[in-house]
Amino acid sequence: MRVVVDRDRCEGNAFCTNLAPEVFQLDDDEYAVVIADPVPVEQEELVEKAIAACPRAALSRKD
């Protein structure tokens, strides 16, 4: 599984980094970035939760 961040939509709310810190972090501009590509199998459920929780729908699954 892969996940992408739409930087045009991301507001840096950090829901994703709080839910899946091993997959997401905020960069110097406070935008989410993916730090684990592909997503480790054991993190996939947390990433799915992060995708659902993103208030700006900035995260999407890319298979």
PDB file of N, CA, C and O in Angstrom:
ATOM      1  N   MET A   1       0.844  -1.180   0.000  1.00  0.00           N
ATOM      2  CA  MET A   1       0.000   0.000   0.000  1.00  0.00           C
ATOM      3  C   MET A   1       0.886   1.239   0.000  1.00  0.00           C
ATOM      4  O   MET A   1       1.919   1.303   0.666  1.00  0.00           O
ATOM      5  N   ARG A   2       0.439   2.211  -0.771  1.00  0.00           N
ATOM      6  CA  ARG A   2       1.108   3.502  -0.782  1.00  0.00           C
ATOM      7  C   ARG A   2       0.068   4.570  -0.462  1.00  0.00           C
ATOM      8  O   ARG A   2      -1.124   4.380  -0.700  1.00  0.00           O
ATOM      9  N   VAL A   3       0.525   5.678   0.073  1.00  0.00           N
ATOM     10  CA  VAL A   3      -0.350   6.792   0.388  1.00  0.00           C
ATOM     11  C   VAL A   3       0.331   8.070  -0.087  1.00  0.00           C
ATOM     12  O   VAL A   3       1.554   8.198  -0.018  1.00  0.00           O
ATOM     13  N   VAL A   4      -0.470   9.009  -0.568  1.00  0.00           N
ATOM     14  CA  VAL A   4       0.067  10.283  -1.040  1.00  0.00           C
ATOM     15  C   VAL A   4      -0.628  11.431  -0.319  1.00  0.00           C
ATOM     16  O   VAL A   4      -1.776  11.322   0.112  1.00  0.00           O
ATOM     17  N   VAL A   5       0.102  12.532  -0.203  1.00  0.00           N
ATOM     18  CA  VAL A   5      -0.411  13.747   0.420  1.00  0.00           C
ATOM     19  C   VAL A   5      -0.590  14.803  -0.654  1.00  0.00           C
ATOM     20  O   VAL A   5       0.344  15.100  -1.399  1.00  0.00           O
ATOM     21  N   ASP A   6      -1.776  15.366  -0.738  1.00  0.00           N
ATOM     22  CA  ASP A   6      -2.046  16.481  -1.644  1.00  0.00           C
ATOM     23  C   ASP A   6      -1.682  17.760  -0.899  1.00  0.00           C
ATOM     24  O   ASP A   6      -2.437  18.220  -0.043  1.00  0.00           O
ATOM     25  N   ARG A   7      -0.530  18.333  -1.222  1.00  0.00           N
ATOM     26  CA  ARG A   7      -0.046  19.521  -0.520  1.00  0.00           C
ATOM     27  C   ARG A   7      -0.948  20.731  -0.734  1.00  0.00           C
ATOM     28  O   ARG A   7      -0.935  21.657   0.077  1.00  0.00           O
ATOM     29  N   ASP A   8      -1.722  20.739  -1.798  1.00  0.00           N
ATOM     30  CA  ASP A   8      -2.647  21.848  -2.017  1.00  0.00           C
ATOM     31  C   ASP A   8      -3.808  21.802  -1.030  1.00  0.00           C
ATOM     32  O   ASP A   8      -4.426  22.828  -0.745  1.00  0.00           O
ATOM     33  N   ARG A   9      -4.102  20.623  -0.512  1.00  0.00           N
ATOM     34  CA  ARG A   9      -5.206  20.456   0.438  1.00  0.00           C
ATOM     35  C   ARG A   9      -4.738  20.428   1.893  1.00  0.00           C
ATOM     36  O   ARG A   9      -5.482  20.820   2.793  1.00  0.00           O
ATOM     37  N   CYS A  10      -3.521  19.972   2.122  1.00  0.00           N
ATOM     38  CA  CYS A  10      -3.013  19.792   3.480  1.00  0.00           C
ATOM     39  C   CYS A  10      -2.903  21.133   4.203  1.00  0.00           C
ATOM     40  O   CYS A  10      -2.387  22.111   3.664  1.00  0.00           O
ATOM     41  N   GLU A  11      -3.405  21.148   5.438  1.00  0.00           N
ATOM     42  CA  GLU A  11      -3.311  22.338   6.289  1.00  0.00           C
ATOM     43  C   GLU A  11      -2.393  22.101   7.487  1.00  0.00           C
ATOM     44  O   GLU A  11      -2.234  22.985   8.328  1.00  0.00           O
ATOM     45  N   GLY A  12      -1.795  20.931   7.569  1.00  0.00           N
ATOM     46  CA  GLY A  12      -0.910  20.638   8.682  1.00  0.00           C
ATOM     47  C   GLY A  12      -1.643  20.433   9.995  1.00  0.00           C
ATOM     48  O   GLY A  12      -1.109  20.753  11.057  1.00  0.00           O
ATOM     49  N   ASN A  13      -2.857  19.905   9.936  1.00  0.00           N
ATOM     50  CA  ASN A  13      -3.625  19.659  11.157  1.00  0.00           C
ATOM     51  C   ASN A  13      -3.024  18.539  12.007  1.00  0.00           C
ATOM     52  O   ASN A  13      -3.323  18.437  13.197  1.00  0.00           O
ATOM     53  N   ALA A  14      -2.201  17.723  11.421  1.00  0.00           N
ATOM     54  CA  ALA A  14      -1.420  16.678  12.102  1.00  0.00           C
ATOM     55  C   ALA A  14      -2.244  15.490  12.595  1.00  0.00           C
ATOM     56  O   ALA A  14      -1.771  14.737  13.447  1.00  0.00           O
ATOM     57  N   PHE A  15      -3.444  15.305  12.091  1.00  0.00           N
ATOM     58  CA  PHE A  15      -4.202  14.109  12.445  1.00  0.00           C
ATOM     59  C   PHE A  15      -3.413  12.874  12.011  1.00  0.00           C
ATOM     60  O   PHE A  15      -3.315  11.899  12.757  1.00  0.00           O
ATOM     61  N   CYS A  16      -2.863  12.920  10.823  1.00  0.00           N
ATOM     62  CA  CYS A  16      -2.135  11.763  10.297  1.00  0.00           C
ATOM     63  C   CYS A  16      -0.880  11.469  11.109  1.00  0.00           C
ATOM     64  O   CYS A  16      -0.578  10.308  11.385  1.00  0.00           O
ATOM     65  N   THR A  17      -0.153  12.503  11.491  1.00  0.00           N
ATOM     66  CA  THR A  17       1.072  12.271  12.257  1.00  0.00           C
ATOM     67  C   THR A  17       0.765  11.756  13.653  1.00  0.00           C
ATOM     68  O   THR A  17       1.560  11.011  14.225  1.00  0.00           O
ATOM     69  N   ASN A  18      -0.359  12.135  14.200  1.00  0.00           N
ATOM     70  CA  ASN A  18      -0.754  11.631  15.516  1.00  0.00           C
ATOM     71  C   ASN A  18      -1.222  10.178  15.442  1.00  0.00           C
ATOM     72  O   ASN A  18      -0.954   9.387  16.346  1.00  0.00           O
ATOM     73  N   LEU A  19      -1.920   9.834  14.361  1.00  0.00           N
ATOM     74  CA  LEU A  19      -2.434   8.470  14.206  1.00  0.00           C
ATOM     75  C   LEU A  19      -1.374   7.478  13.727  1.00  0.00           C
ATOM     76  O   LEU A  19      -1.352   6.327  14.163  1.00  0.00           O
ATOM     77  N   ALA A  20      -0.515   7.920  12.845  1.00  0.00           N
ATOM     78  CA  ALA A  20       0.487   7.015  12.244  1.00  0.00           C
ATOM     79  C   ALA A  20       1.851   7.709  12.152  1.00  0.00           C
ATOM     80  O   ALA A  20       2.319   8.014  11.055  1.00  0.00           O
ATOM     81  N   PRO A  21       2.487   7.959  13.303  1.00  0.00           N
ATOM     82  CA  PRO A  21       3.760   8.687  13.290  1.00  0.00           C
ATOM     83  C   PRO A  21       4.912   7.951  12.613  1.00  0.00           C
ATOM     84  O   PRO A  21       5.929   8.563  12.286  1.00  0.00           O
ATOM     85  N   GLU A  22       4.766   6.659  12.404  1.00  0.00           N
ATOM     86  CA  GLU A  22       5.812   5.919  11.704  1.00  0.00           C
ATOM     87  C   GLU A  22       5.683   6.034  10.187  1.00  0.00           C
ATOM     88  O   GLU A  22       6.553   5.582   9.443  1.00  0.00           O
ATOM     89  N   VAL A  23       4.587   6.646   9.742  1.00  0.00           N
ATOM     90  CA  VAL A  23       4.341   6.792   8.301  1.00  0.00           C
ATOM     91  C   VAL A  23       4.344   8.270   7.881  1.00  0.00           C
ATOM     92  O   VAL A  23       4.786   8.604   6.782  1.00  0.00           O
ATOM     93  N   PHE A  24       3.853   9.141   8.752  1.00  0.00           N
ATOM     94  CA  PHE A  24       3.749  10.565   8.418  1.00  0.00           C
ATOM     95  C   PHE A  24       4.539  11.425   9.398  1.00  0.00           C
ATOM     96  O   PHE A  24       4.695  11.082  10.570  1.00  0.00           O
ATOM     97  N   GLN A  25       5.027  12.535   8.893  1.00  0.00           N
ATOM     98  CA  GLN A  25       5.572  13.577   9.751  1.00  0.00           C
ATOM     99  C   GLN A  25       5.306  14.913   9.085  1.00  0.00           C
ATOM    100  O   GLN A  25       4.974  14.964   7.900  1.00  0.00           O
ATOM    101  N   LEU A  26       5.447  15.988   9.831  1.00  0.00           N
ATOM    102  CA  LEU A  26       5.285  17.320   9.261  1.00  0.00           C
ATOM    103  C   LEU A  26       6.648  17.830   8.831  1.00  0.00           C
ATOM    104  O   LEU A  26       7.640  17.651   9.537  1.00  0.00           O
ATOM    105  N   ASP A  27       6.689  18.470   7.663  1.00  0.00           N
ATOM    106  CA  ASP A  27       7.947  19.036   7.191  1.00  0.00           C
ATOM    107  C   ASP A  27       8.145  20.426   7.799  1.00  0.00           C
ATOM    108  O   ASP A  27       7.359  20.849   8.646  1.00  0.00           O
ATOM    109  N   ASP A  28       9.169  21.122   7.378  1.00  0.00           N
ATOM    110  CA  ASP A  28       9.482  22.440   7.930  1.00  0.00           C
ATOM    111  C   ASP A  28       8.392  23.469   7.665  1.00  0.00           C
ATOM    112  O   ASP A  28       8.285  24.462   8.385  1.00  0.00           O
ATOM    113  N   ASP A  29       7.582  23.236   6.631  1.00  0.00           N
ATOM    114  CA  ASP A  29       6.481  24.143   6.305  1.00  0.00           C
ATOM    115  C   ASP A  29       5.160  23.702   6.944  1.00  0.00           C
ATOM    116  O   ASP A  29       4.105  24.273   6.667  1.00  0.00           O
ATOM    117  N   GLU A  30       5.233  22.684   7.797  1.00  0.00           N
ATOM    118  CA  GLU A  30       4.059  22.157   8.502  1.00  0.00           C
ATOM    119  C   GLU A  30       3.066  21.425   7.593  1.00  0.00           C
ATOM    120  O   GLU A  30       1.870  21.383   7.878  1.00  0.00           O
ATOM    121  N   TYR A  31       3.566  20.858   6.515  1.00  0.00           N
ATOM    122  CA  TYR A  31       2.763  20.002   5.650  1.00  0.00           C
ATOM    123  C   TYR A  31       3.118  18.553   5.945  1.00  0.00           C
ATOM    124  O   TYR A  31       4.268  18.240   6.254  1.00  0.00           O
ATOM    125  N   ALA A  32       2.139  17.679   5.850  1.00  0.00           N
ATOM    126  CA  ALA A  32       2.397  16.260   6.057  1.00  0.00           C
ATOM    127  C   ALA A  32       3.218  15.705   4.900  1.00  0.00           C
ATOM    128  O   ALA A  32       3.023  16.070   3.741  1.00  0.00           O
ATOM    129  N   VAL A  33       4.130  14.825   5.244  1.00  0.00           N
ATOM    130  CA  VAL A  33       4.908  14.090   4.250  1.00  0.00           C
ATOM    131  C   VAL A  33       4.911  12.614   4.644  1.00  0.00           C
ATOM    132  O   VAL A  33       4.825  12.271   5.823  1.00  0.00           O
ATOM    133  N   VAL A  34       5.008  11.768   3.655  1.00  0.00           N
ATOM    134  CA  VAL A  34       5.062  10.322   3.874  1.00  0.00           C
ATOM    135  C   VAL A  34       6.526   9.940   4.066  1.00  0.00           C
ATOM    136  O   VAL A  34       7.376  10.251   3.231  1.00  0.00           O
ATOM    137  N   ILE A  35       6.806   9.268   5.168  1.00  0.00           N
ATOM    138  CA  ILE A  35       8.184   8.858   5.447  1.00  0.00           C
ATOM    139  C   ILE A  35       8.379   7.348   5.324  1.00  0.00           C
ATOM    140  O   ILE A  35       9.493   6.849   5.483  1.00  0.00           O
ATOM    141  N   ALA A  36       7.301   6.625   5.042  1.00  0.00           N
ATOM    142  CA  ALA A  36       7.383   5.169   4.849  1.00  0.00           C
ATOM    143  C   ALA A  36       6.633   4.809   3.573  1.00  0.00           C
ATOM    144  O   ALA A  36       5.403   4.777   3.544  1.00  0.00           O
ATOM    145  N   ASP A  37       7.393   4.541   2.528  1.00  0.00           N
ATOM    146  CA  ASP A  37       6.786   4.224   1.242  1.00  0.00           C
ATOM    147  C   ASP A  37       7.499   3.016   0.652  1.00  0.00           C
ATOM    148  O   ASP A  37       8.674   3.108   0.295  1.00  0.00           O
ATOM    149  N   PRO A  38       6.818   1.903   0.546  1.00  0.00           N
ATOM    150  CA  PRO A  38       5.405   1.672   0.832  1.00  0.00           C
ATOM    151  C   PRO A  38       5.139   1.608   2.330  1.00  0.00           C
ATOM    152  O   PRO A  38       6.058   1.475   3.138  1.00  0.00           O
ATOM    153  N   VAL A  39       3.881   1.703   2.674  1.00  0.00           N
ATOM    154  CA  VAL A  39       3.458   1.632   4.067  1.00  0.00           C
ATOM    155  C   VAL A  39       3.676   0.205   4.572  1.00  0.00           C
ATOM    156  O   VAL A  39       3.243  -0.751   3.931  1.00  0.00           O
ATOM    157  N   PRO A  40       4.346   0.057   5.719  1.00  0.00           N
ATOM    158  CA  PRO A  40       4.487  -1.289   6.287  1.00  0.00           C
ATOM    159  C   PRO A  40       3.117  -1.903   6.574  1.00  0.00           C
ATOM    160  O   PRO A  40       2.192  -1.206   6.991  1.00  0.00           O
ATOM    161  N   VAL A  41       2.996  -3.190   6.351  1.00  0.00           N
ATOM    162  CA  VAL A  41       1.723  -3.892   6.518  1.00  0.00           C
ATOM    163  C   VAL A  41       1.132  -3.628   7.900  1.00  0.00           C
ATOM    164  O   VAL A  41      -0.077  -3.428   8.024  1.00  0.00           O
ATOM    165  N   GLU A  42       1.954  -3.624   8.921  1.00  0.00           N
ATOM    166  CA  GLU A  42       1.453  -3.434  10.275  1.00  0.00           C
ATOM    167  C   GLU A  42       0.956  -2.002  10.544  1.00  0.00           C
ATOM    168  O   GLU A  42       0.346  -1.747  11.583  1.00  0.00           O
ATOM    169  N   GLN A  43       1.209  -1.085   9.630  1.00  0.00           N
ATOM    170  CA  GLN A  43       0.766   0.301   9.770  1.00  0.00           C
ATOM    171  C   GLN A  43      -0.455   0.625   8.898  1.00  0.00           C
ATOM    172  O   GLN A  43      -1.017   1.715   9.006  1.00  0.00           O
ATOM    173  N   GLU A  44      -0.862  -0.301   8.047  1.00  0.00           N
ATOM    174  CA  GLU A  44      -1.934  -0.017   7.087  1.00  0.00           C
ATOM    175  C   GLU A  44      -3.248   0.381   7.752  1.00  0.00           C
ATOM    176  O   GLU A  44      -3.919   1.294   7.272  1.00  0.00           O
ATOM    177  N   GLU A  45      -3.624  -0.264   8.820  1.00  0.00           N
ATOM    178  CA  GLU A  45      -4.883   0.074   9.499  1.00  0.00           C
ATOM    179  C   GLU A  45      -4.825   1.501  10.054  1.00  0.00           C
ATOM    180  O   GLU A  45      -5.806   2.239   9.965  1.00  0.00           O
ATOM    181  N   LEU A  46      -3.693   1.887  10.620  1.00  0.00           N
ATOM    182  CA  LEU A  46      -3.547   3.252  11.134  1.00  0.00           C
ATOM    183  C   LEU A  46      -3.587   4.277  10.005  1.00  0.00           C
ATOM    184  O   LEU A  46      -4.151   5.359  10.164  1.00  0.00           O
ATOM    185  N   VAL A  47      -2.993   3.937   8.874  1.00  0.00           N
ATOM    186  CA  VAL A  47      -3.017   4.844   7.727  1.00  0.00           C
ATOM    187  C   VAL A  47      -4.440   5.002   7.196  1.00  0.00           C
ATOM    188  O   VAL A  47      -4.846   6.106   6.831  1.00  0.00           O
ATOM    189  N   GLU A  48      -5.189   3.921   7.150  1.00  0.00           N
ATOM    190  CA  GLU A  48      -6.597   4.016   6.729  1.00  0.00           C
ATOM    191  C   GLU A  48      -7.370   4.946   7.666  1.00  0.00           C
ATOM    192  O   GLU A  48      -8.204   5.730   7.211  1.00  0.00           O
ATOM    193  N   LYS A  49      -7.101   4.864   8.961  1.00  0.00           N
ATOM    194  CA  LYS A  49      -7.746   5.764   9.926  1.00  0.00           C
ATOM    195  C   LYS A  49      -7.320   7.208   9.682  1.00  0.00           C
ATOM    196  O   LYS A  49      -8.139   8.123   9.773  1.00  0.00           O
ATOM    197  N   ALA A  50      -6.057   7.413   9.374  1.00  0.00           N
ATOM    198  CA  ALA A  50      -5.557   8.755   9.101  1.00  0.00           C
ATOM    199  C   ALA A  50      -6.209   9.340   7.848  1.00  0.00           C
ATOM    200  O   ALA A  50      -6.567  10.517   7.821  1.00  0.00           O
ATOM    201  N   ILE A  51      -6.361   8.518   6.818  1.00  0.00           N
ATOM    202  CA  ILE A  51      -7.018   8.973   5.587  1.00  0.00           C
ATOM    203  C   ILE A  51      -8.447   9.405   5.904  1.00  0.00           C
ATOM    204  O   ILE A  51      -8.899  10.451   5.439  1.00  0.00           O
ATOM    205  N   ALA A  52      -9.151   8.609   6.688  1.00  0.00           N
ATOM    206  CA  ALA A  52     -10.535   8.932   7.038  1.00  0.00           C
ATOM    207  C   ALA A  52     -10.631  10.147   7.946  1.00  0.00           C
ATOM    208  O   ALA A  52     -11.614  10.885   7.884  1.00  0.00           O
ATOM    209  N   ALA A  53      -9.633  10.368   8.782  1.00  0.00           N
ATOM    210  CA  ALA A  53      -9.681  11.457   9.760  1.00  0.00           C
ATOM    211  C   ALA A  53      -9.226  12.805   9.210  1.00  0.00           C
ATOM    212  O   ALA A  53      -9.483  13.837   9.829  1.00  0.00           O
ATOM    213  N   CYS A  54      -8.563  12.813   8.073  1.00  0.00           N
ATOM    214  CA  CYS A  54      -8.030  14.069   7.539  1.00  0.00           C
ATOM    215  C   CYS A  54      -9.175  15.034   7.227  1.00  0.00           C
ATOM    216  O   CYS A  54     -10.016  14.733   6.381  1.00  0.00           O
ATOM    217  N   PRO A  55      -9.219  16.198   7.902  1.00  0.00           N
ATOM    218  CA  PRO A  55     -10.336  17.117   7.706  1.00  0.00           C
ATOM    219  C   PRO A  55     -10.377  17.775   6.317  1.00  0.00           C
ATOM    220  O   PRO A  55     -11.416  18.290   5.903  1.00  0.00           O
ATOM    221  N   ARG A  56      -9.261  17.757   5.613  1.00  0.00           N
ATOM    222  CA  ARG A  56      -9.196  18.366   4.277  1.00  0.00           C
ATOM    223  C   ARG A  56      -9.119  17.339   3.170  1.00  0.00           C
ATOM    224  O   ARG A  56      -8.937  17.698   2.007  1.00  0.00           O
ATOM    225  N   ALA A  57      -9.256  16.061   3.508  1.00  0.00           N
ATOM    226  CA  ALA A  57      -9.162  14.966   2.531  1.00  0.00           C
ATOM    227  C   ALA A  57      -7.888  15.092   1.686  1.00  0.00           C
ATOM    228  O   ALA A  57      -7.912  14.934   0.465  1.00  0.00           O
ATOM    229  N   ALA A  58      -6.787  15.377   2.368  1.00  0.00           N
ATOM    230  CA  ALA A  58      -5.502  15.567   1.698  1.00  0.00           C
ATOM    231  C   ALA A  58      -4.737  14.263   1.495  1.00  0.00           C
ATOM    232  O   ALA A  58      -3.718  14.241   0.805  1.00  0.00           O
ATOM    233  N   LEU A  59      -5.219  13.189   2.087  1.00  0.00           N
ATOM    234  CA  LEU A  59      -4.537  11.903   1.984  1.00  0.00           C
ATOM    235  C   LEU A  59      -5.332  10.964   1.090  1.00  0.00           C
ATOM    236  O   LEU A  59      -6.562  10.933   1.140  1.00  0.00           O
ATOM    237  N   SER A  60      -4.628  10.210   0.283  1.00  0.00           N
ATOM    238  CA  SER A  60      -5.308   9.212  -0.540  1.00  0.00           C
ATOM    239  C   SER A  60      -4.438   7.981  -0.680  1.00  0.00           C
ATOM    240  O   SER A  60      -3.209   8.050  -0.680  1.00  0.00           O
ATOM    241  N   ARG A  61      -5.105   6.874  -0.798  1.00  0.00           N
ATOM    242  CA  ARG A  61      -4.448   5.587  -0.987  1.00  0.00           C
ATOM    243  C   ARG A  61      -4.070   5.437  -2.455  1.00  0.00           C
ATOM    244  O   ARG A  61      -4.851   5.762  -3.349  1.00  0.00           O
ATOM    245  N   LYS A  62      -2.887   4.950  -2.682  1.00  0.00           N
ATOM    246  CA  LYS A  62      -2.416   4.715  -4.043  1.00  0.00           C
ATOM    247  C   LYS A  62      -1.899   3.281  -4.092  1.00  0.00           C
ATOM    248  O   LYS A  62      -0.861   2.972  -3.508  1.00  0.00           O
ATOM    249  N   ASP A  63      -2.613   2.419  -4.781  1.00  0.00           N
ATOM    250  CA  ASP A  63      -2.224   1.004  -4.835  1.00  0.00           C
ATOM    251  C   ASP A  63      -1.291   0.718  -5.980  1.00  0.00           C
ATOM    252  O   ASP A  63      -0.871  -0.424  -6.164  1.00  0.00           O
TER     253      ASP A  63
END
